[in-house]
Amino acid sequence: MAGSREGYYEIKSGHFYSEEMKATAFAGNLLFNGLHWHSSLEILFCLKGKIRVRLEGNVLEMEEGDILTIDSGMSHEIFDGSRGGLQIIVLIDASMLHRQANEQYELATVGERRKSREDEEILSVKKSLRRMTWLLTPDRSGGKECSEEEWDWFHREMYNVLLHLSRNKRKVAEKNDLRAGAPQKSLEKCLEILNRDFAEELSAAVVAGKLGVSEPTVYRMFKKQIGVSFSDYLNMVRINAACGYLENTDWDIMEVAEKSG
């Protein structure tokens, strides 16, 4: 179990349990997390402050008490987190999910099919998320591994979350999985370039050259698959990098500007 940066813990199981863990938890203040997707189901719980989530191109605003379920494979990005905020993120392994390809989990208090923050199911899930995270928090017991009884408790809470998820599924229209094709591979490479080389002189034309595609293709990828323009996304990456430099270094403003592009 390790702290990845001040105020933000990435909770991991010990080596003995790593093969058996079907869920992991994060607790802290996440100000920005670039566009990504993964095979696990993610539940985001805003305990304090505000954050914004771009989910499949749609922007959702989360405040204290809100939760959001993000299905495996869904592209999402967290940004505009508030200073002094606190969130819980729980990831559940895909092997624990029992749904058809045309089904989608929708347990959330934000979005089109949102539930009330005081809904009984929502309150039950929040309670389980808190307990799961507490059991894995490094400060809870001086970094000691959970006891067998505590692991049983952890898994009971996880199964409670899964139970409520199973009651909140809906059928969606089947669509081609872009992530398996060339367009998504190009987008992944594009995002990698922007998040790695943001301090350099970048433009859609430069990135298109690196990818071997046309400049209009780059513009279309961002508008269609992310929901923002190429320039807006690049500016957001640079602004978040600048904020990080100002908070974590003693560089003056000119050096921060140069390092963040």
TORLOTOR-835303 format. One record per residue (C-alpha): residue number from 0; residue in three letters; x, z, y. Coordinates in nm, 3 decimals. Each point is the difference from the previous one (the first is absolute). Layout:
! TORLOTOR-835303
<atom NUM,"ALA",<X,Z,Y>>;
...
! end
This chain:
! TORLOTOR-835303
<atom 0,"MET",<0.000,0.000,0.000>>;
<atom 1,"ALA",<0.149,-0.100,0.333>>;
<atom 2,"GLY",<-0.073,-0.017,0.370>>;
<atom 3,"SER",<0.049,-0.355,0.122>>;
<atom 4,"ARG",<0.002,0.085,0.373>>;
<atom 5,"GLU",<-0.097,0.282,0.233>>;
<atom 6,"GLY",<-0.370,0.078,-0.023>>;
<atom 7,"TYR",<-0.061,-0.238,-0.286>>;
<atom 8,"TYR",<0.044,0.076,-0.368>>;
<atom 9,"GLU",<0.001,-0.250,-0.280>>;
<atom 10,"ILE",<-0.104,0.202,-0.300>>;
<atom 11,"LYS",<0.139,-0.102,-0.338>>;
<atom 12,"SER",<-0.014,0.157,-0.341>>;
<atom 13,"GLY",<0.310,0.138,-0.169>>;
<atom 14,"HIS",<0.175,-0.205,-0.266>>;
<atom 15,"PHE",<-0.170,0.188,-0.282>>;
<atom 16,"TYR",<-0.345,-0.099,0.125>>;
<atom 17,"SER",<0.074,-0.343,0.145>>;
<atom 18,"GLU",<-0.112,-0.190,-0.310>>;
<atom 19,"GLU",<-0.328,0.191,-0.019>>;
<atom 20,"MET",<-0.105,0.011,0.363>>;
<atom 21,"LYS",<-0.302,-0.220,0.072>>;
<atom 22,"ALA",<-0.022,0.089,0.367>>;
<atom 23,"THR",<0.229,0.101,0.284>>;
<atom 24,"ALA",<-0.065,0.146,0.345>>;
<atom 25,"PHE",<0.140,-0.025,0.350>>;
<atom 26,"ALA",<-0.065,0.250,0.280>>;
<atom 27,"GLY",<0.113,-0.039,0.357>>;
<atom 28,"ASN",<-0.038,-0.206,0.314>>;
<atom 29,"LEU",<0.026,-0.373,-0.058>>;
<atom 30,"LEU",<0.026,-0.182,0.333>>;
<atom 31,"PHE",<0.061,-0.348,-0.137>>;
<atom 32,"ASN",<0.023,-0.161,-0.342>>;
<atom 33,"GLY",<0.038,-0.379,0.000>>;
<atom 34,"LEU",<-0.226,-0.239,-0.184>>;
<atom 35,"HIS",<0.025,0.043,-0.378>>;
<atom 36,"TRP",<-0.195,0.022,-0.323>>;
<atom 37,"HIS",<0.064,0.153,-0.340>>;
<atom 38,"SER",<-0.150,0.036,-0.345>>;
<atom 39,"SER",<-0.117,0.358,0.053>>;
<atom 40,"LEU",<-0.326,0.106,0.160>>;
<atom 41,"GLU",<0.062,0.183,0.328>>;
<atom 42,"ILE",<-0.217,0.264,0.164>>;
<atom 43,"LEU",<0.080,0.081,0.361>>;
<atom 44,"PHE",<-0.132,0.328,0.143>>;
<atom 45,"CYS",<0.041,0.072,0.373>>;
<atom 46,"LEU",<0.029,0.377,0.044>>;
<atom 47,"LYS",<0.101,0.004,0.366>>;
<atom 48,"GLY",<0.040,-0.250,0.281>>;
<atom 49,"LYS",<-0.084,-0.370,-0.017>>;
<atom 50,"ILE",<0.137,-0.307,-0.175>>;
<atom 51,"ARG",<-0.100,-0.363,-0.028>>;
<atom 52,"VAL",<0.003,-0.199,-0.323>>;
<atom 53,"ARG",<0.000,-0.378,-0.027>>;
<atom 54,"LEU",<-0.165,-0.070,-0.336>>;
<atom 55,"GLU",<-0.018,-0.364,-0.110>>;
<atom 56,"GLY",<0.005,-0.104,0.367>>;
<atom 57,"ASN",<-0.265,0.251,0.117>>;
<atom 58,"VAL",<0.103,0.290,0.224>>;
<atom 59,"LEU",<-0.150,0.342,-0.080>>;
<atom 60,"GLU",<0.043,0.307,0.218>>;
<atom 61,"MET",<0.034,0.332,-0.178>>;
<atom 62,"GLU",<-0.044,0.342,0.157>>;
<atom 63,"GLU",<0.014,0.356,-0.126>>;
<atom 64,"GLY",<-0.200,0.034,-0.322>>;
<atom 65,"ASP",<-0.011,-0.370,-0.088>>;
<atom 66,"ILE",<0.105,-0.140,-0.337>>;
<atom 67,"LEU",<0.055,-0.358,-0.111>>;
<atom 68,"THR",<0.042,-0.146,-0.348>>;
<atom 69,"ILE",<0.234,-0.301,-0.020>>;
<atom 70,"ASP",<-0.032,-0.198,-0.322>>;
<atom 71,"SER",<0.306,-0.111,-0.193>>;
<atom 72,"GLY",<0.127,-0.333,0.127>>;
<atom 73,"MET",<-0.164,0.026,0.343>>;
<atom 74,"SER",<0.234,-0.072,0.291>>;
<atom 75,"HIS",<0.002,0.280,0.256>>;
<atom 76,"GLU",<0.199,0.140,0.289>>;
<atom 77,"ILE",<-0.007,0.337,0.175>>;
<atom 78,"PHE",<0.079,0.012,0.372>>;
<atom 79,"ASP",<-0.066,0.178,0.331>>;
<atom 80,"GLY",<0.035,0.341,-0.163>>;
<atom 81,"SER",<-0.023,0.289,0.247>>;
<atom 82,"ARG",<0.281,0.248,0.059>>;
<atom 83,"GLY",<-0.072,0.330,-0.170>>;
<atom 84,"GLY",<-0.238,-0.161,-0.247>>;
<atom 85,"LEU",<-0.024,0.076,-0.370>>;
<atom 86,"GLN",<-0.112,-0.218,-0.289>>;
<atom 87,"ILE",<-0.018,0.021,-0.376>>;
<atom 88,"ILE",<0.065,-0.311,-0.207>>;
<atom 89,"VAL",<-0.072,0.011,-0.373>>;
<atom 90,"LEU",<0.097,-0.290,-0.226>>;
<atom 91,"ILE",<-0.163,-0.032,-0.342>>;
<atom 92,"ASP",<0.154,-0.218,-0.268>>;
<atom 93,"ALA",<-0.190,-0.319,-0.086>>;
<atom 94,"SER",<-0.014,0.105,-0.366>>;
<atom 95,"MET",<-0.247,0.273,0.100>>;
<atom 96,"LEU",<-0.242,-0.242,0.165>>;
<atom 97,"HIS",<-0.293,-0.134,-0.197>>;
<atom 98,"ARG",<-0.163,-0.284,0.187>>;
<atom 99,"GLN",<-0.066,-0.368,-0.048>>;
<atom 100,"ALA",<0.187,-0.269,0.192>>;
<atom 101,"ASN",<-0.308,-0.060,0.217>>;
<atom 102,"GLU",<-0.050,0.370,0.083>>;
<atom 103,"GLN",<0.138,0.188,0.298>>;
<atom 104,"TYR",<0.018,0.371,0.079>>;
<atom 105,"GLU",<-0.158,0.093,0.332>>;
<atom 106,"LEU",<0.017,0.378,0.036>>;
<atom 107,"ALA",<0.067,0.039,0.373>>;
<atom 108,"THR",<-0.123,0.146,0.327>>;
<atom 109,"VAL",<0.103,-0.306,0.202>>;
<atom 110,"GLY",<-0.088,-0.364,-0.032>>;
<atom 111,"GLU",<-0.317,-0.192,-0.072>>;
<atom 112,"ARG",<-0.123,0.219,-0.289>>;
<atom 113,"ARG",<0.122,0.334,0.128>>;
<atom 114,"LYS",<-0.137,0.335,-0.109>>;
<atom 115,"SER",<-0.041,0.307,0.216>>;
<atom 116,"ARG",<0.305,0.228,0.026>>;
<atom 117,"GLU",<-0.231,0.279,-0.121>>;
<atom 118,"ASP",<-0.132,-0.192,-0.304>>;
<atom 119,"GLU",<0.026,0.218,-0.314>>;
<atom 120,"GLU",<0.214,-0.253,-0.187>>;
<atom 121,"ILE",<0.230,-0.046,0.298>>;
<atom 122,"LEU",<0.046,0.377,0.035>>;
<atom 123,"SER",<0.075,0.033,-0.372>>;
<atom 124,"VAL",<0.263,-0.276,0.015>>;
<atom 125,"LYS",<0.160,0.151,0.312>>;
<atom 126,"LYS",<0.029,0.335,-0.177>>;
<atom 127,"SER",<0.170,-0.161,-0.299>>;
<atom 128,"LEU",<0.238,-0.201,0.219>>;
<atom 129,"ARG",<0.106,0.318,0.181>>;
<atom 130,"ARG",<0.061,0.184,-0.327>>;
<atom 131,"MET",<0.194,-0.288,-0.156>>;
<atom 132,"THR",<0.225,-0.024,0.304>>;
<atom 133,"TRP",<0.052,0.374,0.025>>;
<atom 134,"LEU",<0.110,0.016,-0.364>>;
<atom 135,"LEU",<0.270,-0.262,0.066>>;
<atom 136,"THR",<0.116,0.121,0.341>>;
<atom 137,"PRO",<0.371,0.096,0.000>>;
<atom 138,"ASP",<-0.053,0.308,0.220>>;
<atom 139,"ARG",<-0.267,0.146,-0.230>>;
<atom 140,"SER",<0.239,0.176,-0.237>>;
<atom 141,"GLY",<0.351,-0.065,0.125>>;
<atom 142,"GLY",<0.021,-0.338,-0.172>>;
<atom 143,"LYS",<-0.077,0.133,-0.349>>;
<atom 144,"GLU",<-0.177,-0.219,-0.253>>;
<atom 145,"CYS",<-0.368,0.061,-0.064>>;
<atom 146,"SER",<-0.086,0.219,-0.295>>;
<atom 147,"GLU",<-0.197,-0.141,-0.293>>;
<atom 148,"GLU",<-0.312,0.171,0.134>>;
<atom 149,"GLU",<0.054,-0.156,0.343>>;
<atom 150,"TRP",<0.043,-0.347,-0.149>>;
<atom 151,"ASP",<-0.329,0.049,-0.183>>;
<atom 152,"TRP",<-0.156,0.094,0.333>>;
<atom 153,"PHE",<0.153,-0.307,0.166>>;
<atom 154,"HIS",<-0.144,-0.233,-0.264>>;
<atom 155,"ARG",<-0.344,0.163,0.017>>;
<atom 156,"GLU",<-0.007,-0.074,0.371>>;
<atom 157,"MET",<0.116,-0.356,-0.060>>;
<atom 158,"TYR",<-0.278,-0.057,-0.254>>;
<atom 159,"ASN",<-0.253,0.138,0.247>>;
<atom 160,"VAL",<0.114,-0.263,0.251>>;
<atom 161,"LEU",<-0.025,-0.271,-0.267>>;
<atom 162,"LEU",<-0.351,0.116,-0.089>>;
<atom 163,"HIS",<-0.120,-0.045,0.357>>;
<atom 164,"LEU",<0.179,-0.333,0.029>>;
<atom 165,"SER",<-0.182,-0.124,-0.311>>;
<atom 166,"ARG",<-0.331,0.077,0.171>>;
<atom 167,"ASN",<0.096,-0.198,0.308>>;
<atom 168,"LYS",<0.073,-0.354,-0.117>>;
<atom 169,"ARG",<-0.166,-0.323,0.099>>;
<atom 170,"LYS",<0.022,-0.354,-0.124>>;
<atom 171,"VAL",<0.176,-0.248,0.224>>;
<atom 172,"ALA",<0.032,-0.375,-0.012>>;
<atom 173,"GLU",<0.293,-0.106,-0.215>>;
<atom 174,"LYS",<0.277,-0.174,0.188>>;
<atom 175,"ASN",<0.332,-0.152,-0.077>>;
<atom 176,"ASP",<0.285,0.247,0.005>>;
<atom 177,"LEU",<0.219,-0.133,0.281>>;
<atom 178,"ARG",<0.270,0.254,-0.082>>;
<atom 179,"ALA",<0.091,-0.198,-0.309>>;
<atom 180,"GLY",<0.046,-0.326,0.189>>;
<atom 181,"ALA",<0.246,-0.164,0.234>>;
<atom 182,"PRO",<-0.190,0.086,0.324>>;
<atom 183,"GLN",<0.023,0.372,-0.066>>;
<atom 184,"LYS",<0.365,-0.025,-0.104>>;
<atom 185,"SER",<0.071,-0.168,0.334>>;
<atom 186,"LEU",<-0.185,0.277,0.184>>;
<atom 187,"GLU",<0.193,0.270,-0.187>>;
<atom 188,"LYS",<0.330,-0.166,0.093>>;
<atom 189,"CYS",<-0.114,-0.041,0.360>>;
<atom 190,"LEU",<-0.087,0.369,0.032>>;
<atom 191,"GLU",<0.331,0.093,-0.158>>;
<atom 192,"ILE",<0.184,-0.206,0.263>>;
<atom 193,"LEU",<-0.193,0.150,0.293>>;
<atom 194,"ASN",<0.039,0.359,-0.116>>;
<atom 195,"ARG",<0.371,-0.050,-0.073>>;
<atom 196,"ASP",<0.117,-0.227,0.282>>;
<atom 197,"PHE",<-0.232,0.105,0.284>>;
<atom 198,"ALA",<0.299,0.065,0.231>>;
<atom 199,"GLU",<0.104,-0.364,-0.020>>;
<atom 200,"GLU",<-0.144,-0.293,0.195>>;
<atom 201,"LEU",<-0.299,-0.082,-0.216>>;
<atom 202,"SER",<-0.277,-0.251,0.048>>;
<atom 203,"ALA",<-0.251,-0.170,-0.225>>;
<atom 204,"ALA",<0.228,-0.306,0.000>>;
<atom 205,"VAL",<0.304,0.205,-0.107>>;
<atom 206,"VAL",<-0.192,0.174,-0.277>>;
<atom 207,"ALA",<-0.153,-0.329,-0.115>>;
<atom 208,"GLY",<0.352,-0.140,-0.036>>;
<atom 209,"LYS",<0.107,0.295,-0.212>>;
<atom 210,"LEU",<-0.307,-0.041,-0.222>>;
<atom 211,"GLY",<0.013,-0.378,-0.025>>;
<atom 212,"VAL",<-0.355,-0.042,0.135>>;
<atom 213,"SER",<-0.144,-0.142,0.322>>;
<atom 214,"GLU",<-0.047,0.208,0.315>>;
<atom 215,"PRO",<-0.383,-0.045,-0.006>>;
<atom 216,"THR",<0.003,0.134,-0.358>>;
<atom 217,"VAL",<0.155,0.325,0.123>>;
<atom 218,"TYR",<-0.266,0.036,0.270>>;
<atom 219,"ARG",<-0.278,-0.065,-0.252>>;
<atom 220,"MET",<0.138,0.251,-0.251>>;
<atom 221,"PHE",<-0.017,0.280,0.254>>;
<atom 222,"LYS",<-0.342,-0.082,0.139>>;
<atom 223,"LYS",<-0.159,-0.057,-0.342>>;
<atom 224,"GLN",<0.169,0.264,-0.215>>;
<atom 225,"ILE",<0.084,0.276,0.247>>;
<atom 226,"GLY",<-0.252,-0.050,0.277>>;
<atom 227,"VAL",<0.245,0.012,0.292>>;
<atom 228,"SER",<0.229,-0.257,0.158>>;
<atom 229,"PHE",<0.366,-0.041,-0.092>>;
<atom 230,"SER",<0.116,0.120,0.344>>;
<atom 231,"ASP",<-0.233,0.304,0.000>>;
<atom 232,"TYR",<0.128,0.110,-0.341>>;
<atom 233,"LEU",<0.365,-0.044,0.101>>;
<atom 234,"ASN",<-0.058,0.194,0.323>>;
<atom 235,"MET",<-0.162,0.283,-0.196>>;
<atom 236,"VAL",<0.299,0.020,-0.236>>;
<atom 237,"ARG",<0.239,0.012,0.297>>;
<atom 238,"ILE",<-0.202,0.262,0.187>>;
<atom 239,"ASN",<-0.013,0.226,-0.304>>;
<atom 240,"ALA",<0.373,-0.045,-0.052>>;
<atom 241,"ALA",<0.063,0.092,0.364>>;
<atom 242,"CYS",<-0.215,0.312,-0.033>>;
<atom 243,"GLY",<0.200,0.103,-0.304>>;
<atom 244,"TYR",<0.331,-0.051,0.179>>;
<atom 245,"LEU",<-0.118,0.200,0.305>>;
<atom 246,"GLU",<-0.112,0.287,-0.221>>;
<atom 247,"ASN",<0.292,0.011,-0.242>>;
<atom 248,"THR",<0.307,-0.109,0.200>>;
<atom 249,"ASP",<0.163,0.083,0.333>>;
<atom 250,"TRP",<0.023,-0.367,0.103>>;
<atom 251,"ASP",<-0.089,-0.087,0.358>>;
<atom 252,"ILE",<-0.289,-0.235,0.074>>;
<atom 253,"MET",<0.220,-0.309,0.029>>;
<atom 254,"GLU",<0.154,0.058,-0.341>>;
<atom 255,"VAL",<-0.340,0.066,-0.153>>;
<atom 256,"ALA",<-0.128,-0.326,0.150>>;
<atom 257,"GLU",<0.295,-0.191,-0.144>>;
<atom 258,"LYS",<-0.030,0.156,-0.347>>;
<atom 259,"SER",<-0.373,-0.062,-0.021>>;
<atom 260,"GLY",<0.005,-0.358,0.124>>;
! end
